[in-house]
Structure formats: C-alpha cells, structure tokens
Amino acid sequence: MRRHTPRFVVLMTWVLVQGWAMPAMAQEKVLTSELILGIRQAADAQISPDGSRVMVQVSRPRTVDEKVGSAVPELWLVPSTGGEPVRFT
C-alpha cells in the first residue's frame, strides 16, 4: 500500500474540513462547548487505484447514547473531483 506524504494528508484534511465547515459557517452559529466537543478529526487518507475517490479515516466523539470510550473511527469516501462525502462504515 502506498504511503502519502504529510503534505498530502494535510491537504486532504483541509479539503474535508472546508467541505464540512462551510455550511456550518453560513448558519452563523455561536461557538459552544457542544460544538467544540463534536469536532471530527481526519486521521488518514488513501487514494483509490484509479484515482477517482479518496478514502478518509475520521474520528468522531461518542454520542450520549454510546458507551463511554475513546473516539469512534469512521471511513468516508470522497470523490476526488469534489462532491458529497459518503460514509463507508
């Protein structure tokens, strides 16, 4: 499996954050502790062999309904040409 440079991972993280943050910024929400605790963190990104999609590992905080523990890892598929991310797991 090909490893990507830290520069690429930072770029993909920025792209994901912009895609998820822009709608939130447009709503003029006040920054609260609940919003801060709900921030998701991109951990790794891998490009598909044909280059059409990017698989990104995102860690999210647990909800009140879930048992106590560390963040929950999720995998998301993002089209490399742009578009809506789709949850894979």
C-alpha positions as CSV (number, residue, x, y, z in Angstrom):
1,M,0.0,0.0,0.0
2,R,1.4,3.4,-1.0
3,R,2.0,5.9,1.8
4,H,1.3,9.5,1.2
5,T,3.4,12.4,2.3
6,P,2.4,14.5,5.3
7,R,1.8,17.4,2.9
8,F,-0.8,15.4,1.0
9,V,-2.6,14.3,4.2
10,V,-2.7,17.9,5.4
11,L,-4.1,19.0,2.1
12,M,-6.8,16.3,2.2
13,T,-7.7,17.2,5.8
14,W,-8.0,20.9,4.8
15,V,-10.3,19.9,1.9
16,L,-12.6,17.8,4.2
17,V,-12.7,20.5,6.9
18,Q,-13.7,23.1,4.3
19,G,-16.4,20.8,2.9
20,W,-17.9,20.2,6.3
21,A,-17.3,23.6,7.8
22,M,-18.6,25.9,5.1
23,P,-22.3,25.0,5.6
24,A,-21.8,25.4,9.4
25,M,-20.2,28.8,9.0
26,A,-23.0,30.0,6.7
27,Q,-25.5,29.4,9.6
28,E,-23.8,32.0,11.9
29,K,-23.7,29.6,14.9
30,V,-22.2,30.6,18.2
31,L,-19.2,28.5,19.2
32,T,-20.3,26.5,22.2
33,S,-18.7,23.7,24.2
34,E,-21.0,21.2,22.5
35,L,-19.8,22.3,19.1
36,I,-16.2,22.1,20.2
37,L,-16.7,18.6,21.6
38,G,-18.3,17.5,18.4
39,I,-15.4,18.3,16.1
40,R,-14.3,15.4,13.9
41,Q,-10.7,14.7,13.2
42,A,-9.3,13.3,9.9
43,A,-6.5,10.8,10.6
44,D,-5.5,9.2,7.3
45,A,-6.3,9.5,3.6
46,Q,-5.7,7.0,0.8
47,I,-6.4,7.4,-3.0
48,S,-8.2,4.7,-4.8
49,P,-6.1,2.9,-7.5
50,D,-8.0,4.6,-10.3
51,G,-7.7,8.0,-8.6
52,S,-11.5,8.6,-8.7
53,R,-12.1,8.5,-4.9
54,V,-10.3,9.2,-1.6
55,M,-10.9,7.1,1.5
56,V,-10.5,9.1,4.7
57,Q,-10.5,7.9,8.3
58,V,-12.3,10.3,10.5
59,S,-12.5,10.1,14.3
60,R,-15.7,11.4,15.9
61,P,-16.6,11.8,19.6
62,R,-19.0,9.3,21.1
63,T,-22.6,10.4,21.5
64,V,-24.5,10.3,24.8
65,D,-26.3,7.1,23.7
66,E,-23.0,5.2,23.2
67,K,-21.0,3.7,26.0
68,V,-18.0,5.6,27.3
69,G,-14.7,5.2,25.5
70,S,-12.4,6.8,23.0
71,A,-13.4,8.4,19.7
72,V,-15.2,6.3,17.1
73,P,-13.3,5.8,13.9
74,E,-15.3,6.0,10.6
75,L,-14.3,5.6,7.0
76,W,-15.6,8.1,4.4
77,L,-15.4,8.0,0.6
78,V,-14.9,11.3,-1.1
79,P,-15.0,11.8,-4.9
80,S,-11.6,13.2,-6.0
81,T,-13.3,15.7,-8.3
82,G,-15.4,17.1,-5.4
83,G,-18.8,16.3,-4.1
84,E,-20.5,14.9,-1.0
85,P,-18.6,12.5,1.2
86,V,-20.3,9.2,1.7
87,R,-19.9,7.2,5.0
88,F,-18.4,3.8,4.2
89,T,-18.5,2.4,7.8
